[in-house]
Amino acid sequence: MSKNEYLNLLKKKLEFADVEFIDLLIADFEAHFEAGAAEGLSEAEIISHLGDIDEIVESLDVDHLVEQKKEKTSKTVEGKVKHVVVDGKFADVTVVPSLNGKVEVNMINKGGLLSKFTNTMIGEQKGDVFEIRVLPLFNVSSDVDMKISVTLPDTLLSCKVMTSSGDIDYTKISFDGDCIIKTASGDVSIIDCKQKSYDIQMASGDLKFQNSFGNLHVKSASGDVMIKEGRGVSLACSLASGDLIANGVFDKVDVAAVSGDMKLELSDAASLSISSVNGDGSIRLKNMDSIHISVSSVSGYCKINEPAGEHKLRNRQELILKDGIIPCKVSTVDGEIVINMG
């Protein structure tokens, strides 16, 4: 079936609907064909993504059109909830504290007509777990502009937020529990939060962690990570090609980068492990004069600047300052790591 045959059949099947609606819907389908063609897809492949016409028409019956035409969908959870799970798919997700102690969810869909009629949000409570999911009808979606806002009470034990391409804003959340965030290409912003821990897994998006408290574990493929005024027991960052800029107070610090650069300013740590393959690092350590630095390198080196002078360590050399209570392991292949004391 060709594009024209597909669209003509869709028009015929939608004869029950308003002419203006049909014109807008066909225009949105035309946009999907243009977007698919730009990505190198054939008409047959695009049609396969869009799906069977009878199924589309069934999903767009009159009752469905009247109900789903609303741009905003809201839901308030009345029962006790301890765990919240958000699967936003391509929607942007904003998480803020609740003002009334309840979990409230709002979805605003500002996308094209096709997006409004074929993307919906489902909220289900199972025991003390509340799940929020975006359900797309089509795999091809060039006109999506969806936003989900969630309010969380301070009585929760965990919150998990997932997106494929949507951004995540997590602001002023405070409860004695865990935050889990997973995203493919979306950016993540965590600001003014206080929790037990944050477990963040990202592919290509950037992370901003600012003025927040809790154990922070980050795994990123190509995105940059910026930590400003972070505080917690442990900081563990694993990066492939992204850069890391961080300052704060963490008892245990373990950072590893492949090709990205590091710029760290850390205070009062009890132990440190810094690893790089070919990225460079600039590290300032405050209130950590009693340190034992162990260096492992191939062609790179670690340079330490302290009040008594400069030290350059290579291969498997060590440096003990004062009584060397604080262990610091530095590993690099051919990167240059500079540590400034004080």
C-alpha positions in Angstrom: 0.0 0.0 0.0 1.3 3.5 -0.9 1.1 6.6 1.2 -1.8 8.0 -0.9 -3.7 4.8 -0.7 -3.2 4.7 3.0 -4.4 8.3 3.6 -7.4 7.9 1.2 -8.5 4.8 3.0 -8.2 6.6 6.3 -10.4 9.4 5.0 -13.0 7.0 3.9 -13.0 5.2 7.2 -13.4 8.5 9.1 -16.5 9.7 7.1 -18.4 9.9 10.4 -16.2 12.6 11.8 -16.2 16.4 11.3 -14.5 17.5 8.0 -12.2 20.0 9.9 -11.1 17.2 12.2 -10.4 14.9 9.2 -8.3 17.6 7.5 -6.3 18.2 10.7 -5.7 14.6 11.3 -4.6 13.9 7.7 -2.2 16.8 7.9 -0.7 15.3 11.1 -0.3 11.9 9.3 1.3 13.7 6.4 3.8 15.2 8.9 4.6 11.7 10.1 5.3 10.6 6.5 7.6 13.6 6.0 9.5 12.9 9.2 9.9 9.2 8.4 11.1 10.0 4.9 13.7 12.4 6.3 15.0 9.5 8.5 15.3 7.3 5.4 12.2 5.1 5.9 10.2 3.9 3.0 6.4 4.5 2.8 5.8 0.8 3.7 8.0 1.1 6.8 6.2 4.3 7.9 2.8 2.7 7.4 4.0 -0.2 9.5 4.9 2.2 12.3 1.6 4.0 12.0 -0.4 0.8 12.2 -3.6 -0.7 11.0 -6.2 1.8 9.9 -9.1 -0.1 11.4 -7.4 -0.1 14.8 -6.8 3.6 14.4 -10.4 4.4 13.6 -11.6 2.2 16.5 -9.4 4.2 18.9 -10.9 7.4 17.5 -14.6 6.7 17.9 -16.9 9.6 18.8 -16.9 8.9 22.6 -13.1 8.7 22.6 -12.8 12.0 20.6 -15.0 13.8 23.1 -13.1 12.5 26.1 -9.5 12.9 24.8 -9.9 16.2 23.2 -9.2 17.9 26.5 -5.6 19.1 26.6 -5.2 18.6 30.3 -5.7 15.4 32.3 -5.5 15.4 36.1 -5.6 12.8 38.8 -5.4 13.0 42.6 -4.5 9.9 44.7 -6.6 9.7 47.9 -5.2 6.5 49.4 -1.9 6.0 51.2 1.1 5.9 48.8 4.7 5.0 49.7 6.2 4.5 46.3 5.7 6.4 43.1 6.8 5.2 39.6 6.6 7.5 36.6 7.2 6.2 33.0 7.0 9.4 31.0 8.3 8.0 27.7 8.9 11.2 25.5 7.1 13.6 27.9 8.9 16.1 30.1 8.4 15.3 33.8 8.4 17.8 36.6 8.4 16.6 40.2 7.6 19.1 43.0 6.6 18.8 46.7 2.9 18.3 47.6 1.2 21.2 49.5 -1.7 18.9 50.7 0.1 15.7 51.5 -1.3 13.9 48.4 0.1 12.6 45.1 -1.3 14.7 42.3 -0.6 14.2 38.6 -1.3 16.6 35.7 -0.6 16.0 32.0 -0.7 18.8 29.5 -0.5 17.8 25.8 0.4 20.7 23.6 1.4 18.6 20.6 -0.4 18.3 17.3 -3.9 16.9 16.9 -2.6 13.4 16.3 -0.6 13.5 19.5 -3.5 14.8 21.5 -5.8 12.0 20.3 -3.3 9.1 20.5 -1.1 9.7 23.5 -2.7 9.4 26.9 -1.7 9.0 30.6 -2.7 6.2 32.9 -2.5 6.3 36.7 -2.9 3.1 38.7 -2.6 2.4 42.4 -1.5 -1.1 43.4 -1.3 -1.3 47.2 1.0 1.4 48.4 2.5 1.9 44.9 1.2 4.4 42.4 2.3 4.1 38.8 2.0 6.8 36.1 2.5 5.8 32.5 2.3 7.5 29.1 0.7 5.2 26.5 1.6 6.1 22.9 -0.5 4.6 20.1 2.2 5.1 17.4 5.9 4.5 17.3 6.4 7.6 15.0 5.6 10.9 16.7 7.0 14.1 15.2 4.6 16.5 16.9 4.7 15.4 20.5 4.8 18.1 23.2 3.7 16.5 26.5 4.4 17.6 30.0 3.7 15.7 33.2 3.8 17.3 36.7 3.8 15.2 39.8 3.5 16.4 43.4 5.0 14.2 46.1 4.4 14.2 49.9 7.2 13.9 52.4 5.9 10.5 53.6 7.1 8.6 50.6 9.8 5.9 50.7 10.8 6.0 47.0 10.3 7.7 43.7 11.3 6.3 40.3 11.2 8.5 37.2 11.9 7.1 33.7 11.9 8.8 30.3 13.2 8.0 26.8 13.6 11.5 25.4 11.8 13.7 27.9 13.6 16.0 30.4 13.2 15.5 34.2 13.1 18.4 36.7 13.2 17.2 40.3 12.9 20.2 42.7 12.6 20.7 46.4 11.8 17.1 47.2 12.4 16.0 50.7 11.7 12.6 52.2 13.7 9.9 53.9 13.8 7.6 50.9 15.4 6.8 47.5 15.2 8.6 44.2 15.8 6.5 41.0 16.1 8.2 37.7 16.6 6.6 34.3 16.7 8.4 30.9 18.0 7.9 27.4 18.5 11.4 25.9 16.7 13.7 28.3 18.4 16.1 30.6 18.0 15.8 34.4 17.9 18.6 37.0 17.9 17.9 40.7 17.8 21.1 42.8 17.2 21.9 46.5 16.4 18.2 47.4 17.1 16.2 50.5 16.9 12.4 50.3 18.7 9.2 51.4 20.0 8.4 48.0 19.9 9.2 44.3 20.6 6.5 41.7 20.8 8.1 38.2 21.4 6.3 34.9 21.7 8.4 31.7 22.7 7.8 28.1 23.3 11.1 26.4 21.5 13.7 28.6 23.2 16.1 31.0 22.8 16.1 34.8 22.6 19.1 37.1 22.7 18.3 40.8 22.6 21.5 42.8 22.3 22.3 46.5 21.0 18.8 47.3 21.8 16.3 50.1 22.0 12.5 49.8 24.2 9.7 48.6 24.7 10.3 44.8 25.4 7.5 42.3 25.6 8.5 38.7 26.3 6.4 35.6 26.4 8.3 32.3 27.4 7.4 28.7 28.0 10.7 26.9 26.3 13.4 29.0 28.0 16.0 31.2 27.5 16.0 35.0 27.6 19.1 37.1 27.4 18.9 40.9 27.2 22.1 42.8 27.1 22.2 46.6 26.4 18.5 46.9 26.5 16.9 50.3 26.2 13.2 51.3 28.0 10.2 52.6 29.1 8.9 49.2 29.6 10.2 45.7 30.1 7.6 42.9 30.3 8.8 39.3 31.0 6.7 36.2 31.3 8.5 32.9 32.2 7.5 29.4 32.8 10.6 27.3 31.0 13.3 29.3 32.8 15.9 31.6 32.4 16.1 35.3 32.3 19.3 37.3 31.7 18.9 41.0 32.0 20.6 44.3 30.7 19.6 47.7 31.2 17.6 50.8 31.1 13.8 50.6 32.8 11.3 53.0 33.6 8.7 50.3 34.4 9.8 46.7 34.7 7.4 43.8 34.8 8.9 40.3 35.8 7.3 37.0 36.0 8.7 33.5 37.0 7.3 30.2 37.6 10.3 27.9 35.8 13.1 29.7 37.6 15.7 31.8 37.1 16.2 35.5 37.1 19.4 37.6 36.5 18.7 41.3 36.5 20.7 44.5 36.0 18.5 47.5 36.2 19.0 51.2 36.6 16.8 54.3 36.5 13.4 52.5 37.6 10.3 54.4 38.6 8.4 51.2 39.0 9.1 47.5 39.4 7.1 44.3 40.0 9.0 41.0 40.3 7.1 37.7 40.7 8.3 34.2 41.7 6.7 30.9 42.7 9.7 28.7 40.8 12.6 30.2 42.5 15.3 32.3 41.6 16.2 35.8 41.9 19.3 38.0 41.2 18.6 41.6 41.2 20.8 44.7 41.1 19.1 48.1 40.2 21.2 51.2 40.8 20.3 54.8 42.6 17.1 53.7 46.3 17.7 54.5 46.8 14.2 56.1 46.6 12.2 52.9 48.2 9.1 51.4 48.2 9.4 47.6 48.8 6.2 45.5 49.3 6.7 41.8 48.9 4.2 39.0 49.6 5.4 35.4 50.9 4.3 32.0 52.0 7.5 30.1 50.1 10.0 32.2 51.0 11.4 35.6 49.6 13.0 38.7 50.9 16.3 39.9 50.3 17.4 43.5 50.7 21.0 44.6 50.9 21.6 48.3 52.4 24.4 50.5 55.7 22.6 50.8 56.2 22.3 47.0 55.2 20.4 43.9 55.3 16.6 43.4 55.0 14.7 40.2 54.1 11.0 40.5 54.1 8.4 37.7 53.7 4.7 37.3 53.2 3.2 40.8 54.5 6.0 43.1 53.1 7.1 46.4 53.2 10.3 48.4 52.4 10.6 52.2 51.5 14.0 53.5 51.6 14.4 57.3 50.5 11.0 58.7 48.6 9.9 55.6 45.3 9.0 57.3 43.2 9.7 54.2 43.7 7.2 51.4 43.6 8.7 47.9 44.0 6.4 44.8 44.7 8.0 41.5 44.7 6.0 38.2 45.3 7.3 34.7 46.5 5.8 31.4 47.6 8.9 29.6 45.6 11.7 31.2 47.1 14.5 33.4 45.7 14.7 36.9 46.5 17.8 38.9 45.7 17.9 42.7 45.9 21.2 44.6 45.9 20.9 48.4 44.1 23.5 50.4 
